[in-house]
Amino acid sequence: MDNEKPEHIRRERYKGTHPKSFKEKYKEQQPELYEAAIEKVLAQGRTPAGMHRPICVSEIMDILKIVPGQVGLDATLGYGGHSLEMLKRLQPSGRLYATDVDPFELPRTKERLAALGYGEDVLVIKKMNFCAIDQLVYESGLFDFVLADLGVSSMQIDNPERGFSMKLEGPLDLRLNPTKGKSAADFLKTLTLEKLEEILVENADEPNYEAIAKAIISNLSKGIAIATTTQLKNIITDILTPAPFRLNKDDIKKTCQRCFQALRIEVNNEFGVLDLFLKNLPDALVSGGRVAILSFHSGEDRRVKKSFQHLFRTGVYSEVAPDPIRASSEECFNNARARSAKLRWAVKA
Ligand SMILES: C[S@@+](CC[C@H](N)C(=O)[O-])C[C@H]1O[C@@H](n2cnc3c(N)ncnc32)[C@H](O)[C@@H]1O
């Protein structure tokens, strides 16, 4: 395979000595061109901005047992880290299909993998929701293996314009595909107090759900905008810092993370599409086909576990993971995101 580097894009000029806005951060836009900077960040156990490090790669490859000539699906392409490992194992005659709903990151990953020699003859990338796997098989045929690495990528979190992180000011969007559906800011405006409470409990087990939901709805009803990540963070901070809560900075941060996650899950209907994917999955696999699913949220893991166990009992799967596989302590040390990962697998009967 070629090892060509992508063409350098001329960076935007910034004022002063350091880039401030995300648009000016040229290394984050094309991290693969800055090897020394990447090495330095990786050595500190951090993920270079603009990149995503694939999790549990060797564990997933052990499960999927990919051999040349097979046809597989990476249902969550992201930065393409897992896809790249699969493509290496499929050569010389296999084919990988890859799906993602992100209209911004998908073409960049396609270009990056094409520059490594994986063009459309071996890698077919589709901008689509993985829940429609039943439609994809009409084109691809049945799959020998499938991977789904659920949730969001580091690139999505790093880009303040996507509104996934409360660390930086950005529009309160939280959509994996911002060209479809309602942003989190618009979605909030449609909610009743009871529905918002339910979302915070169901999707994030938020202990202070009543106070947070009340503060959000009361701000909105007074016409106070919650249009940015910082505005939502400030509302949560203002309500939970004084008595009777008296939460410290760390606890406020964790609360904000839970609330953002709860909204993200709802805005993208993440549980709904996962349920549909799990239902459609067996019919998209050949007999003996193997599937691995990596999840980062107890609500996701519970769904995967239930579906695998139910379909094992009914004879659809011949083998399923007895327990979730966790990332090694070394990987967790080097990549904090791996700590919450749970990997489950199944084999079609
Ligand atoms: C954790 S990242 C995957 C990272 C990838 N495995 C890698 O090695 O770079 C999850 C990706 O799945 C995508 N995604 C999440 N839900 C999806 C869905 N229902 N259908 C298609 N893509 C989805 C997200 O947009 C994101 O790019």
The ligand as an ORCA input file, in Angstrom:
! r2SCAN-3c Opt
* xyz 0 1
  C     -16.399      6.071     18.682
  S     -16.493      6.722     17.063
  C     -15.789      5.453     16.065
  C     -14.307      5.519     15.971
  C     -13.704      4.534     15.003
  N     -13.919      3.169     15.416
  C     -12.244      4.813     14.789
  O     -11.426      3.883     14.914
  O     -11.903      5.957     14.489
  C     -18.168      6.558     16.701
  C     -18.544      7.000     15.298
  O     -19.793      6.413     14.979
  C     -20.621      7.344     14.362
  N     -21.991      6.937     14.675
  C     -22.609      6.982     15.866
  N     -23.847      6.509     15.767
  C     -24.026      6.125     14.477
  C     -25.099      5.539     13.762
  N     -26.251      5.266     14.343
  N     -24.902      5.242     12.446
  C     -23.731      5.518     11.842
  N     -22.676      6.100     12.472
  C     -22.814      6.388     13.771
  C     -20.214      8.673     14.930
  O     -20.546      9.718     14.037
  C     -18.710      8.494     15.119
  O     -18.017      8.926     14.002
*
